[in-house]
């Protein structure tokens, strides 16, 4: 596998992580043998340090540091919430035009942690796909800006709103996931980390952007072509 490098300088390097690729070794997926960290290291012939994380099922911008000093600096930016992340997602149903989800999240056996997510609806679709008592299905393309960085935050927050992300398991809608698998042969979770921005003391404003995956674009093309709304 050759990773798509979307940004690089003397201290930092960023890739467009594919869906399904683990960021690093994990007990959760002990049987996996490919990891973004190791693949990138071998690809550029240099050790790299992971600056943040993306879920295995999420595609998009993933940033690494080429040395410990740069890694420590970037970690401060993330800790102090001086970075801006922008995601795209396709969810079930029609969302509001915009909104803020302020809903605390628990991680494993840890206590509840504050979690805030902002979203904006970009497009709505209604397609002739029967399910249950309905003859059509409705979906929304949304832009999401998480203010905090909790585990599975966007996935949990959209599920809390009853607008789960398509292809999400275990936080999504199993009926919709099965419907998309049987109808469109699609099992990819449609969540993409599109942008990461921050001000670096040495490089100034840094704006990282990753194009949506082929699977994400395929889903959008289908929704737009069949849209009846």
Beta strands, then each sheet from edge to edge (+ up, - down):
strand 1: 4-8
strand 2: 12-17
strand 3: 49-50
strand 4: 59-65
strand 5: 83-92
strand 6: 98-102
strand 7: 116-127
strand 8: 137-146
strand 9: 191-200
strand 10: 204-209
sheet 1: 1+ 2- 4+ 3-
sheet 2: 1+ 2- 4+ 9+ 5- 8+ 7- 6+
sheet 3: 1+ 2- 4+ 9+ 10-
end
